[in-house]
Amino acid sequence: MGYDDLVALDLPSVPAAVSLWRNRPIDVMDAAALLSSVGLTAELRVRGVPVARLGDDAVPSGLARRLGLGPVELVPEGTLLALTRRRG
C-alpha cells in the first residue's frame, strides 16, 4: 500500500474516536465497500497511533465481528498504546 492509498484520520483521544464511531454519518459496511471499490483504506489513529482500519487493505478481525463493529480491522495494541501514551 502506498501513501496515496491510505486516508488517515488522526484524533486527539480514545473518547474522541468512540464519539466519532457512535455518531458516524455513514454505515460502516457502506464506507468499507466504498473505500474498497476505489482501492482505498481508511486508518483511524489516536495521537498518531493506528487503532482501526477499514477498506481495501483492512483485514476484519474476529473481535470486531464479535463486538458487532462490522468489516473493521482493530489494532488492539494500538488502542492500548493510545490509552497509555502521554500527550506531548
Contact map, one row per residue, 1 for C-alpha under 8 A:
1110110000000000000000000000000000000000000000000000000010000000000000000000000000000000
1111110000000000000000000000000000000000000000000000000000000000000000000000000000000000
1111110000000000000000000000000000000000000000000000000000000000000000000000000000000000
0111111000000000000000000000000000000000000000000000000000000000000000000000000000000000
1111111000000000000000000000000000000011100000000000000000000000000000000000000000000000
1111111100000000000000000000000000000001111000000000000000000000000000000000000000000000
0001111110000000000000000000000000000001111000000000000000000000000000000000000000000000
0000011111000000000000000000000000000000011110000000000000000000000000000000000000000000
0000001111100000000000000000000000000000011110000000000000000000000000000000000000000000
0000000111110000000000000000000000000000000111110000000000000000000000000000000000000000
0000000011111101100000000000000000000000000111110000000000000000000000000000000000000000
0000000001111101000000000000000000000000000001100000000000000000000000000000000000000000
0000000000111111100000000000000000000000000001100000000000000000000000000000000001100000
0000000000111111110000000000000000000000000001000000000000000000000000000000001001100000
0000000000001111111000000000000000000000000000000000000000000000000000000000000000000000
0000000000111111111100000000000000000000000000000000000000000000000000000000000000000000
0000000000101111111110000000000000000000000101000000000000000000000000000000000000000000
0000000000000111111111000000000000000000000000000000000000000000000000000000000000000000
0000000000000011111111100000000000000000000000000000000000000000000000000000000000000000
0000000000000001111111110000000000000000000000000000000000000000000000000000000000000000
0000000000000000111111110000000000000000000000000000000000000000000000000000000000000000
0000000000000000011111110000000000000000000000000000000000000000000000000000000000000000
0000000000000000001111111000000000000000000000000000000000000000000000000000000000000000
0000000000000000000111111110000000000000000000000000000000000000000000000000000000000000
0000000000000000000000111110000000000000000000000000000000000000000000000000000000000000
0000000000000000000000011111011000000000000000000000000000000000000000000000000000000000
0000000000000000000000011111111000000000000000000000000000000000000000000000000000000000
0000000000000000000000000111111100000000000000000000000000000000000011100000000000000000
0000000000000000000000000011111110000000000000000000000000000000000001100000000000000000
0000000000000000000000000111111111000000000000000000000000000000000000000000000000000000
0000000000000000000000000111111111100000000000000000001000000000000000000000000000000000
0000000000000000000000000001111111110000000000000000011100000000000000100000000000000000
0000000000000000000000000000111111111000000000000000001000000000000000000000000000000000
0000000000000000000000000000011111111100000000000000001000000000000000000000000000000000
0000000000000000000000000000001111111111110000000000011100000000000000000000000000000000
0000000000000000000000000000000111111111100000000000001110000000000000000000000000000000
0000000000000000000000000000000011111111000000000000000100000000000000000000000000000000
0000000000000000000000000000000001111111000000000000000000000000000000000000000000000000
0000100000000000000000000000000000111111100000000000001100000000000000000000000000000000
0000111000000000000000000000000000111111110000000000001110000000000000000000000000000000
0000111000000000000000000000000000110011111000000000111111000000000000000000000000000000
0000011110000000000000000000000000100001111100000000111000000000000000000000000000000000
0000011110000000000000000000000000000000111110000111110000000000000000000000000000000000
0000000111100000100000000000000000000000011111000111100000000000000000000000000000000000
0000000111100000000000000000000000000000001111111111000000000000000000000000000000000000
0000000001111100100000000000000000000000000111111110000000000000000000000000001001000000
0000000001111000000000000000000000000000000011111000000000000000000000000000000001000010
0000000001100000000000000000000000000000000011111100000000000000000000000000000000000000
0000000000000000000000000000000000000000000011111110000000000000000000000000011011000000
0000000000000000000000000000000000000000001111011111100000000000000000000010011000000000
0000000000000000000000000000000000000000001111001111100000000000000000000111111001000000
0000000000000000000000000000000000000000001110000111110000000000000000011110000000000000
0000000000000000000000000000000000000000111100000111111011000000000000011110000000000000
0000000000000000000000000000000100100000111000000001111111110000000000111000000000000000
0000000000000000000000000000001111110011110000000000111111000000000000000000000000000000
0000000000000000000000000000000100111011100000000000011111000000000000000000000000000000
1000000000000000000000000000000000010001100000000000111111100000000000000000000000000000
0000000000000000000000000000000000000000100000000000111111110000000000011000000000000000
0000000000000000000000000000000000000000000000000000010011111000000000111000000000000000
0000000000000000000000000000000000000000000000000000010001111101100001111100000000000000
0000000000000000000000000000000000000000000000000000000000111111100000111100000000000000
0000000000000000000000000000000000000000000000000000000000011111110000000000000000000000
0000000000000000000000000000000000000000000000000000000000001111111000000100000000000000
0000000000000000000000000000000000000000000000000000000000011111111111111100000000000000
0000000000000000000000000000000000000000000000000000000000011111111111110000000000000000
0000000000000000000000000000000000000000000000000000000000000111111110000000000000000000
0000000000000000000000000000000000000000000000000000000000000011111110000000000000000000
0000000000000000000000000000000000000000000000000000000000000001111111000000000000000000
0000000000000000000000000001000000000000000000000000000000000001111111110000000000000000
0000000000000000000000000001100000000000000000000000000000010001100111110000000000000000
0000000000000000000000000001100100000000000000000000010000111001100011111000000000000000
0000000000000000000000000000000000000000000000000001110001111001100011111100000000000000
0000000000000000000000000000000000000000000000000001110001111001000000111110000000000000
0000000000000000000000000000000000000000000000000011100000011011000000011111000000000000
0000000000000000000000000000000000000000000000000111100000000000000000001111111000000000
0000000000000000000000000000000000000000000000000010000000000000000000000111111100000000
0000000000000000000000000000000000000000000000000010000000000000000000000011111110000000
0000000000000000000000000000000000000000000000001110000000000000000000000011111111000000
0000000000000100000000000000000000000000000001001110000000000000000000000011111111100000
0000000000000000000000000000000000000000000000000000000000000000000000000001111111110000
0000000000000000000000000000000000000000000000001000000000000000000000000000111111111000
0000000000001100000000000000000000000000000001101010000000000000000000000000011111111000
0000000000001100000000000000000000000000000000000000000000000000000000000000001111111000
0000000000000000000000000000000000000000000000000000000000000000000000000000000111111100
0000000000000000000000000000000000000000000000000000000000000000000000000000000011111110
0000000000000000000000000000000000000000000000000000000000000000000000000000000000011111
0000000000000000000000000000000000000000000000100000000000000000000000000000000000001111
0000000000000000000000000000000000000000000000000000000000000000000000000000000000000111
